[in-house]
Each structure stands twice: as structure tokens, then as C-alpha cells.
Amino acid sequence: MKIHEYQARELLRNAGIPVPPGQVIETIDDAAGAYRRASDAAGTGLVVVKAQVHAGGRGKAGFVKLVKSADEATEAARFMLTHRMISPQTGAEGLEVKKLLVAAGVEIAKEFYLAITTDRATRRNVLIASREGGVEIEKIAHERPDAILKEPLHPLMGLQEHQARRVAFDLGFAGKQVGQAVRVMLSLARLFLAKDCSLAEINPLVLTPPTREQPDGQVLAIDAKFNFDDNATFRHDDISAMFDPTEENPAEMRARRFGLSYIALDGAIGCLVNGAGLAMSTMDIVKLHGQEPANFLDVGGGASEEAVTEAFSIILSDRRVKGVLVNIFGGIMRCDVIAQGIINAATNFKNPDGSIGFKVPLVVRLEGTNVEAGRTLLKGARARIPTMHAATDLTDAAKKVCAAVA
């Protein structure tokens, strides 16, 4: 589960991590007032307007703007709320922007990267830090891995103060900056564990220039990203309340209600399988034979006929789907249940023109538990599903469905 930046800032603030003040707006008319309040808080007239979407690359896409007047803030809000944000993480269709964060700007002397996530190689949570803040950390890790600092968290005691101090010194903090940075790291580590996060990221963590009041500068978090373990949100009503369904693919949410794993892709071949590994191999072989998968849909090991029927409805609701490949290897999942689900879907699916039944080619490959019963059911339903074709194996299935939509 993901949340917006303004929600992440609130979590940081509640955890005692310094964050510049800001306000969320949803209309262009609110921009000027939000600017004045943020400007008063900043004391410099410098304010940042940020689109609130679940995707990176906002700055390069023009959806993060520094403004110095109410008029500039209004124009920035007008642009962001009337254009879709397109970045490498959104795809060509982009994302609609419905909320903006208008926050006090800060003078920046240095930028750092700070995050806590799970290192699957060591099976431990790890603190990740770098002097290269404000940029894509994946690129830095690939090009200059020596620029990344890693400090593992103890499974029971978490991040220790001596570890945080060592990282602070390695990042170049000095004087009172060290204590500030240490407090940020320890607070972030506690927050990560308390809220069952899979990622807690501050990018950038900044050091402001020295002032009369703060001769060593101030350590601030000015952007943050949090991901949470979906399986643990039942323990955190406050986190669950932050879920924004408008940022999710409606088909993926619909699938989740039936216990299905669905991810929409850009191709023309709908894939219905059981098991993540089988899904990956099915998508690979579709590409091998010249087509692109339209989705990743895993019905799992215990899907009901109702869930299988719903899976077909989800796949066929995508107008880009020109053919469907069903690839089932029955273990816990029974082939006759899949077959009955196919028949139910074909009998009840309503096309946009009002007609009932499948209009796209359907290629079915079944193996495993109750496979003969499943094949018998499908054979008996051929008259009702004229677009359905049987396959002997996965290669045969992929060739048939790719040829049918070529």
C-alpha cells in the first residue's frame, strides 16, 4: 500500500522528524491562500507546489514548481490540475492530478538520501543513506555503488544510536548537525517498525544554510515516500484510512476483492493462470511468439468458480484484449473448477454491444488435478463457446493465441 507525500510528511512530523509546514488543496482557487500561509511560515516568500500522485518523476515532468507569488502558485495549480502527469513511471497515458501540496520552501545547503527497507539477501531491515540526495537512488546505486551506505538493523533492538552516529559522520554531518541527523534516523527506524512499512524513504533529507538562530543549520525532511505491507494494514486503522482508491487501477481493486492477483499491462493477450511462476512463464512465451501480454492474472490455488468467472470479466473489460490464453496446471486448483468458470463466464459475459458470450479467441491449456473432468466440461460447451480452442501444451497454446490475433 502506498500513500501520498503529504500523508508521509504527517507521519514524519508525528514521529518527531522536522518537516516544513504545508497545506493540501484540491482546487485552483485555493492556491493563492495556501501560498500566503506557506510563505508566512517560510519567511522567505519561497513556496513549492507539488502534485500528489503515486508516481515518481514529478519534477522532470513539470509537476513540482517553486513559486514566489500567489499568482505563480495559482498558475502552477492550474497547470497541474488540468493536465495529466506523464513520467517514466506513469506510462504514456499519465495520471490525473487531484490534489496538490503547497509547502514552505527552504534554502538548501546540502541534500542527502535516507531510507529504511528490507534487504532480502540478508533477510534484515537495513538503513540506506547517501550524500547524493534528491536524485534517483537506483541510478546512483548502479553507477557508483560506493556512494551508498548501508547499516543493518538488529532484528530485536532495531537501529542503535552508535550506528546512526557512524552514518551521520560518514555523510559529512558535523557539530550539532550530527545530533539532528541521528534523531531523524532513529525516529525513522522506529516509525518503520511501528507501522509495518516495506519502505520508509526521505529524499531529500536536507541541511539548511547556517543562520543566527541555527549556526550549524537545520536538518529537515522535505520529501518522503512510504510503502506498507498490505498484509499488516488490519493492525493500523490510521494507515488504512490513508488509502486513496483513486490512485489505483479499478480492475486491480476489483480483482483484489475476489482474492485475485491482477496487474494491467499494455499488450493484446489476456493471460489467466494459477501461480506467479506460471504467470511469468506464460507472459514470456507470449512475447516469444510475437505478441504482448495484456495482464498478469493469477487466480491462485483455491479460486472458486465465481472468482474464475470474475477473472474473465476483468480481462475482457479491457478493450485492448484481442485474445485470451488460459494456462492452468492443477495442483490445489482443480481443472474442472476452472473449466466451469470458463463456461459460466462465456454464458454470462455481456459485451458492450449487448450481446452475450466471448467474441475474442480463447485458447485453453489444462493439466493436473481433475484435468479429464475439466476437458469433458469444455468439450461439452464448445457449441456455446465457438471461439474456444484447446491446446496440448503451453507452446501450442501460445502459438495458437498469437496466431489468432495477428
C-alpha positions as CSV (number, residue, x, y, z in Angstrom):
1,M,0.0,0.0,0.0
2,K,1.2,3.5,-0.9
3,I,0.3,6.9,0.5
4,H,0.8,10.5,-0.8
5,E,3.7,12.7,0.1
6,Y,1.5,15.0,2.3
7,Q,0.5,11.9,4.3
8,A,4.1,10.8,4.6
9,R,5.0,14.2,5.9
10,E,2.4,14.0,8.6
11,L,3.7,10.6,9.7
12,L,7.2,12.1,9.9
13,R,6.0,15.1,11.8
14,N,4.2,12.9,14.3
15,A,7.3,10.8,14.8
16,G,9.3,14.0,15.7
17,I,11.1,14.5,12.4
18,P,11.3,18.2,11.3
19,V,9.2,18.8,8.2
20,P,8.4,22.2,6.6
21,P,4.7,23.2,7.0
22,G,2.3,22.8,4.1
23,Q,-1.3,22.5,3.1
24,V,-3.2,20.2,0.7
25,I,-5.5,21.8,-1.9
26,E,-7.8,20.4,-4.5
27,T,-8.9,23.5,-6.4
28,I,-7.2,26.3,-8.3
29,D,-9.0,28.9,-6.3
30,D,-7.3,27.7,-3.0
31,A,-3.8,28.1,-4.4
32,A,-3.3,31.8,-3.6
33,G,-4.4,31.4,0.1
34,A,-2.3,28.3,0.6
35,Y,0.7,30.2,-0.9
36,R,0.3,33.1,1.6
37,R,0.1,30.8,4.5
38,A,3.1,28.7,3.4
39,S,5.1,31.9,2.6
40,D,4.4,33.3,6.0
41,A,5.7,30.1,7.5
42,A,8.8,30.0,5.3
43,G,9.6,33.7,6.0
44,T,11.3,33.9,2.6
45,G,8.5,34.0,0.1
46,L,9.7,30.8,-1.4
47,V,7.0,28.1,-1.7
48,V,6.8,24.8,-3.5
49,V,3.7,23.4,-5.3
50,K,3.8,19.6,-5.7
51,A,1.4,17.2,-7.4
52,Q,0.2,14.4,-5.2
53,V,0.2,11.2,-7.2
54,H,1.6,7.7,-6.6
55,A,4.4,8.0,-9.1
56,G,7.9,9.4,-9.3
57,G,9.5,11.7,-11.8
58,R,7.2,14.7,-10.8
59,G,10.0,17.3,-11.0
60,K,11.1,16.4,-14.6
61,A,7.5,16.2,-15.7
62,G,6.9,19.8,-14.5
63,F,4.7,18.8,-11.6
64,V,6.9,20.3,-8.9
65,K,7.3,24.0,-9.1
66,L,9.0,26.7,-6.9
67,V,6.9,29.8,-6.8
68,K,7.4,33.3,-5.4
69,S,4.0,34.8,-5.6
70,A,0.3,34.0,-5.2
71,D,-0.1,34.5,-9.0
72,E,2.7,32.0,-9.7
73,A,1.1,29.5,-7.3
74,T,-2.3,29.8,-9.0
75,E,-0.7,29.3,-12.4
76,A,1.2,26.2,-11.2
77,A,-2.0,24.8,-9.7
78,R,-4.0,25.5,-12.9
79,F,-1.4,23.6,-14.9
80,M,-1.2,20.6,-12.6
81,L,-4.9,20.2,-12.0
82,T,-5.8,20.5,-15.7
83,H,-3.0,18.2,-17.2
84,R,-2.2,14.6,-16.7
85,M,1.2,13.9,-15.3
86,I,3.4,11.8,-17.7
87,S,6.7,10.4,-16.4
88,P,8.7,7.2,-17.0
89,Q,6.8,5.7,-14.0
90,T,3.2,6.5,-15.3
91,G,3.2,5.2,-18.8
92,A,2.1,7.1,-21.9
93,E,-1.5,7.7,-20.5
94,G,-0.2,9.6,-17.5
95,L,-2.0,10.2,-14.2
96,E,-4.8,12.6,-13.3
97,V,-3.8,15.0,-10.5
98,K,-6.5,15.7,-8.0
99,K,-4.5,17.1,-5.0
100,L,-1.6,19.5,-4.6
101,L,0.7,20.1,-1.7
102,V,1.6,23.7,-1.2
103,A,4.5,23.8,1.3
104,A,7.0,26.3,2.7
105,G,10.2,26.3,0.7
106,V,13.6,26.1,2.4
107,E,17.1,27.2,1.5
108,I,19.3,24.1,0.9
109,A,23.0,23.8,1.6
110,K,23.2,20.0,1.1
111,E,20.9,17.2,0.1
112,F,21.1,13.6,1.3
113,Y,19.2,10.3,0.8
114,L,17.9,8.3,3.7
115,A,15.7,5.2,3.7
116,I,14.9,2.0,5.5
117,T,13.8,-1.1,3.7
118,T,14.1,-4.8,3.8
119,D,17.3,-6.4,2.3
120,R,16.0,-9.8,1.0
121,A,19.6,-11.1,0.6
122,T,20.3,-10.8,4.3
123,R,16.7,-11.1,5.4
124,R,17.2,-8.0,7.6
125,N,15.9,-4.4,7.6
126,V,18.6,-2.0,6.5
127,L,19.3,1.7,6.7
128,I,20.4,3.1,3.4
129,A,22.0,6.5,3.1
130,S,23.9,8.6,0.6
131,R,25.3,12.1,0.1
132,E,23.6,12.0,-3.3
133,G,20.1,13.2,-2.3
134,G,17.3,14.5,-4.5
135,V,18.2,12.2,-7.4
136,E,17.2,8.6,-8.5
137,I,18.9,6.5,-5.9
138,E,18.7,3.4,-8.2
139,K,20.9,5.2,-10.8
140,I,23.4,6.1,-8.2
141,A,23.5,2.6,-6.8
142,H,24.1,1.2,-10.3
143,E,26.7,3.7,-11.4
144,R,28.5,4.4,-8.2
145,P,27.7,1.7,-5.6
146,D,30.4,3.1,-3.3
147,A,28.2,6.2,-2.8
148,I,25.6,4.1,-0.9
149,L,26.0,3.5,2.8
150,K,24.2,0.5,4.4
151,E,23.7,-0.2,8.0
152,P,21.7,-3.4,9.0
153,L,19.1,-3.1,11.8
154,H,19.2,-5.6,14.7
155,P,16.2,-7.9,14.4
156,L,15.2,-7.2,18.0
157,M,16.8,-3.9,19.1
158,G,16.4,-2.1,15.8
159,L,18.8,0.7,14.8
160,Q,21.2,1.6,17.5
161,E,22.4,5.1,18.3
162,H,26.1,4.3,17.6
163,Q,25.1,3.0,14.1
164,A,23.2,6.2,13.4
165,R,26.1,8.4,14.6
166,R,28.6,6.5,12.4
167,V,26.3,7.0,9.4
168,A,25.9,10.7,10.2
169,F,29.7,11.2,10.3
170,D,30.1,9.2,7.1
171,L,27.6,11.5,5.4
172,G,29.6,14.5,6.5
173,F,27.5,16.0,9.2
174,A,29.4,17.9,11.9
175,G,28.7,19.7,15.2
176,K,25.1,19.9,16.2
177,Q,24.1,18.6,12.8
178,V,25.1,15.1,13.9
179,G,22.6,15.0,16.8
180,Q,19.9,16.2,14.5
181,A,20.7,13.6,11.8
182,V,20.9,10.8,14.5
183,R,17.4,11.7,15.8
184,V,16.0,11.6,12.3
185,M,17.5,8.2,11.7
186,L,16.3,6.7,15.0
187,S,12.8,8.1,14.6
188,L,12.6,6.8,11.0
189,A,13.7,3.4,12.2
190,R,11.1,3.3,15.0
191,L,8.4,4.5,12.6
192,F,9.3,1.8,10.0
193,L,8.8,-1.0,12.5
194,A,5.8,0.5,14.3
195,K,3.8,0.9,11.1
196,D,4.8,-2.3,9.3
197,C,6.5,-0.4,6.4
198,S,8.1,-2.1,3.5
199,L,9.8,1.2,2.6
200,A,10.3,4.5,4.5
201,E,12.2,7.0,2.4
202,I,13.3,10.6,2.9
203,N,14.6,12.0,-0.4
204,P,15.9,14.6,0.0
205,L,16.9,15.0,3.6
206,V,18.4,18.5,3.6
207,L,20.7,20.6,5.6
208,T,19.8,24.3,5.5
209,P,22.5,27.1,5.5
210,P,23.6,28.5,8.9
211,T,21.6,31.3,10.4
212,R,22.0,33.4,13.5
213,E,19.4,31.2,15.3
214,Q,20.9,28.0,14.0
215,P,24.6,28.5,13.3
216,D,25.0,24.8,12.3
217,G,22.0,24.8,10.0
218,Q,18.9,22.6,10.4
219,V,18.3,19.0,9.2
220,L,14.9,18.8,7.5
221,A,12.9,16.2,5.6
222,I,11.3,17.9,2.6
223,D,10.1,14.9,0.6
224,A,9.1,11.4,1.8
225,K,7.7,8.1,0.4
226,F,6.2,5.3,2.4
227,N,5.0,1.8,1.3
228,F,3.3,-0.5,3.7
229,D,2.8,-4.3,4.0
230,D,-0.7,-4.9,2.7
231,N,-1.0,-7.9,5.0
232,A,-0.4,-5.8,8.1
233,T,-2.8,-2.9,7.5
234,F,-5.5,-4.5,9.5
235,R,-3.4,-3.6,12.6
236,H,-3.2,0.1,11.6
237,D,-6.5,1.9,11.2
238,D,-4.7,5.2,10.8
239,I,-2.7,3.9,7.8
240,S,-5.7,2.1,6.2
241,A,-7.6,5.5,6.4
242,M,-4.9,7.0,4.2
243,F,-5.6,4.6,1.3
244,D,-6.6,6.6,-1.8
245,P,-8.6,4.3,-4.2
246,T,-8.5,7.0,-7.0
247,E,-4.8,6.2,-7.4
248,E,-5.4,2.5,-8.0
249,N,-6.3,0.7,-11.2
250,P,-10.1,-0.1,-10.8
251,A,-9.6,-3.5,-12.4
252,E,-6.8,-4.3,-9.9
253,M,-9.0,-3.3,-7.0
254,R,-11.9,-5.4,-8.4
255,A,-9.6,-8.4,-8.6
256,R,-8.4,-7.9,-5.1
257,R,-11.9,-8.3,-3.7
258,F,-12.1,-11.8,-5.2
259,G,-8.6,-12.8,-4.0
260,L,-7.1,-12.5,-7.5
261,S,-3.7,-11.0,-8.3
262,Y,-4.1,-8.8,-11.3
263,I,-1.8,-6.3,-12.9
264,A,-2.8,-4.5,-16.1
265,L,-0.2,-4.4,-18.9
266,D,-0.2,-2.9,-22.4
267,G,-0.5,-5.9,-24.7
268,A,-3.3,-7.7,-26.5
269,I,-3.2,-11.2,-25.0
270,G,-5.1,-11.7,-21.7
271,C,-3.5,-14.3,-19.5
272,L,-5.3,-16.3,-16.9
273,V,-3.1,-18.7,-14.9
274,N,-2.6,-20.2,-11.4
275,G,0.7,-19.4,-9.8
276,A,3.0,-16.4,-10.1
277,G,5.8,-18.5,-11.7
278,L,3.4,-19.9,-14.3
279,A,2.1,-16.4,-15.0
280,M,5.7,-15.2,-15.7
281,S,6.5,-18.1,-18.0
282,T,3.1,-17.6,-19.8
283,M,3.8,-13.9,-20.4
284,D,7.4,-14.8,-21.6
285,I,6.2,-17.3,-24.1
286,V,3.5,-15.0,-25.4
287,K,6.3,-12.4,-26.1
288,L,8.4,-15.2,-27.7
289,H,5.7,-15.9,-30.2
290,G,5.3,-12.2,-31.3
291,Q,2.6,-10.7,-29.1
292,E,2.5,-8.8,-25.8
293,P,0.6,-9.8,-22.6
294,A,-2.3,-7.6,-21.6
295,N,-2.2,-8.5,-18.0
296,F,-0.8,-10.7,-15.2
297,L,-3.7,-12.5,-13.6
298,D,-3.1,-15.2,-11.1
299,V,-6.2,-17.0,-9.7
300,G,-4.1,-18.7,-7.1
301,G,-4.6,-22.2,-5.7
302,G,-8.1,-22.1,-4.3
303,A,-10.2,-19.8,-6.5
304,S,-13.9,-20.6,-6.7
305,E,-16.0,-20.8,-9.9
306,E,-17.2,-17.3,-9.0
307,A,-13.7,-15.9,-8.8
308,V,-12.7,-17.5,-12.1
309,T,-15.8,-16.1,-13.8
310,E,-14.9,-12.7,-12.4
311,A,-11.3,-13.1,-13.7
312,F,-12.6,-13.4,-17.2
313,S,-14.9,-10.4,-16.8
314,I,-11.9,-8.4,-15.6
315,I,-9.7,-9.5,-18.5
316,L,-12.4,-8.9,-21.2
317,S,-13.3,-5.5,-19.8
318,D,-10.0,-4.3,-21.2
319,R,-10.8,-3.1,-24.8
320,R,-7.2,-3.8,-25.8
321,V,-7.6,-7.6,-25.3
322,K,-7.8,-9.4,-28.6
323,G,-7.4,-12.9,-27.3
324,V,-7.2,-14.9,-24.1
325,L,-4.8,-17.6,-23.0
326,V,-5.8,-19.8,-20.1
327,N,-2.8,-21.8,-18.8
328,I,-3.7,-23.9,-15.7
329,F,-1.5,-26.5,-14.0
330,G,-3.9,-28.0,-11.5
331,G,-2.4,-28.9,-8.1
332,I,-4.6,-27.4,-5.3
333,M,-6.5,-25.6,-8.1
334,R,-8.8,-28.1,-9.8
335,C,-9.1,-28.1,-13.6
336,D,-12.8,-28.8,-13.5
337,V,-13.4,-25.7,-11.4
338,I,-11.5,-23.6,-14.0
339,A,-13.5,-25.2,-16.8
340,Q,-16.8,-24.5,-15.1
341,G,-15.7,-20.9,-14.5
342,I,-14.9,-20.5,-18.2
343,I,-18.3,-21.8,-19.1
344,N,-20.0,-19.5,-16.6
345,A,-18.1,-16.5,-17.9
346,A,-18.9,-17.3,-21.5
347,T,-22.6,-17.8,-20.7
348,N,-22.9,-14.6,-18.7
349,F,-20.4,-12.1,-20.1
350,K,-22.1,-9.1,-21.6
351,N,-20.3,-7.3,-24.4
352,P,-20.5,-3.5,-24.9
353,D,-23.0,-4.1,-27.8
354,G,-25.3,-6.0,-25.5
355,S,-24.5,-9.5,-26.9
356,I,-23.6,-12.4,-24.6
357,G,-20.5,-14.6,-24.8
358,F,-16.9,-14.4,-25.8
359,K,-16.1,-12.6,-29.1
360,V,-12.3,-12.9,-28.8
361,P,-10.3,-16.1,-29.4
362,L,-9.9,-18.2,-26.3
363,V,-7.1,-20.8,-26.1
364,V,-7.2,-23.2,-23.1
365,R,-4.4,-25.5,-21.8
366,L,-5.3,-27.6,-18.8
367,E,-3.1,-30.1,-16.9
368,G,-3.1,-31.6,-13.4
369,T,-5.9,-32.3,-10.9
370,N,-9.2,-33.4,-12.5
371,V,-7.9,-32.5,-15.9
372,E,-10.1,-35.1,-17.7
373,A,-13.2,-33.8,-16.0
374,G,-12.3,-30.3,-17.0
375,R,-11.7,-31.2,-20.6
376,T,-15.0,-33.0,-20.7
377,L,-16.8,-30.0,-19.4
378,L,-15.2,-27.7,-22.0
379,K,-15.8,-30.2,-24.9
380,G,-19.5,-30.3,-24.0
381,A,-19.6,-26.4,-24.1
382,R,-18.0,-26.0,-27.5
383,A,-21.2,-25.1,-29.1
384,R,-21.8,-22.3,-26.6
385,I,-18.2,-21.0,-26.9
386,P,-17.3,-21.1,-30.6
387,T,-14.2,-19.0,-30.2
388,M,-12.6,-21.5,-27.8
389,H,-9.7,-23.8,-28.8
390,A,-7.9,-26.5,-26.9
391,A,-4.1,-26.7,-26.7
392,T,-1.9,-29.7,-26.0
393,D,0.8,-27.8,-24.2
394,L,2.0,-24.3,-23.4
395,T,3.9,-23.8,-26.6
396,D,0.9,-25.0,-28.7
397,A,-1.3,-22.6,-26.7
398,A,0.9,-19.6,-27.2
399,K,1.3,-20.3,-30.9
400,K,-2.5,-20.6,-31.3
401,V,-3.5,-17.5,-29.4
402,C,-0.8,-15.3,-31.0
403,A,-1.7,-16.5,-34.5
404,A,-5.4,-15.8,-33.8
405,V,-4.8,-12.2,-33.0
406,A,-2.0,-11.5,-35.5
